[in-house]
């Protein structure tokens, strides 16, 4: 698995840009130089993020969002599961043997 997040990602399961496995790793977003935790969807190449508009919801119960434009950076907060296995055991861990 790549260590760079996709160009576009959404937390809405109905979106074609939704990917549960990537979201489980945690994706950090920096928008206009400020780290944000309220991003619903982002696009790095198009330079926008969607954030919830307070507690307002549409008629289907989904949060209303607003699109903000500006520079977007994204990164994974945790390494991929395969990357951890390839690196071996973390220092200080034993293999369960008692001695």
C-alpha positions, 0 to 999 in steps of 0.5 A, spaced: 500 500 500 502 506 498 504 511 503 501 517 500 493 518 501 489 518 495 488 525 491 480 525 493 477 521 499 470 522 503 468 519 509 461 518 506 459 511 505 455 513 499 460 516 495 464 513 490 471 516 493 469 512 500 475 507 502 474 504 509 481 501 509 484 508 508 480 511 513 482 506 518 489 508 518 487 515 519 488 521 514 490 528 517 488 534 513 492 541 513 488 546 509 491 553 508 496 551 513 491 549 519 490 542 521 483 540 521 479 534 524 472 536 521 473 535 514 468 530 510 471 530 503 477 533 500 481 534 493 488 535 493 488 537 486 482 541 485 484 544 492 478 544 496 475 541 502 468 540 505 466 541 512 460 540 516 455 546 516 454 546 524 449 541 526 444 542 520 442 536 516 439 535 509 432 531 509 435 525 509 439 526 515 446 527 512 450 533 514 450 539 510 457 541 508 460 547 505 466 547 500 472 551 502 477 552 497 485 553 498 491 549 498 490 542 501 495 537 504 494 530 506 498 524 510 496 518 513 497 518 521 498 510 522 503 506 517 499 500 513 499 494 516 503 491 511 509 496 513 509 494 520 510 487 518 515 488 514 519 492 519 519 487 524 518 487 531 518 494 535 524 495 539 522 492 546 517 487 544 519 480 546 516 473 542 512 471 548 518 467 551 519 467 559 526 466 561 
